[in-house]
Every structure is written in C-alpha cells, then in structure tokens.
Amino acid sequence: VKSMARNVKTVATIFCTGIGAYLLLQFAVVPALSSIASSKVAADHENANQIADGQDVKLKIDGMTCAGCAVGVESAFLEISAVSSAKVDWKTGHATVRIDAEKIQPDDLLKAKVEAQYTVHLTDETNKQ
C-alpha cells in the first residue's frame, strides 16, 4: 500500500510539474517571445514601407490558439505591400492593420496568405468607415 501511495504521489507530482511548465510557457514565455518577434517584424517592415496617411482596419481572426499564431498572421498581413503595420492579439482574436487606402481596400486583407486554420473577417467597426 505504501509503494502504491508513493507511486500515486510521484505521478501526481510529475503531472502537476508538466501542467505548470505548460502554463508558464503558454501564458508567459511564448507571449513575451512573440511580442519581441512581432515588434521586430513590424519595425523592419515599417522602416521599409512608410505610409503617411493610412487607414486602420479592424479584423477578427478565428482559429488562433497561441501567441505564435499571432506572429504568423501579422507576418502574412505585412507581406502585402500596401500594409504598413499589423498588430494581432491571439487572446481576443482581434487585429488592427494599417493600410494605404489608395492602393488597397479593407476587403483585400481577407486574401492575406494566412494558414488554413485561420478565418479572417472584417469587423462591424471597419464596415462603418
């Protein structure tokens, strides 16, 4: 009985350590690293593509599960030449993308080459502009 109790305690300790490590990575380390990566990508892009008077487009992105998803979606938006900046929040699923409205329309952002698991929608706020 003592060895079984010890085994249960060991398994519980390993399980809790694993869950704790996962939560630490998912909600602390990965968001911090993705924020750094996102800022670097955006800064590099802004230096190459300045738009004096841009239009902010609000989007809803479904299917993101982590901060790395947001970095990938931001990168997809930034590949569009008429986009000067993109900020994506994976927790809320919202994005703000600054475009040159003389070159593209907000609907054109729906054609961004995001991964297949993500669905991009214009928000009501953008539709009212």
Order of alpha helices (4+ residues) and beta strands (2+ residues): alpha-alpha-beta-alpha-beta-beta-beta-alpha
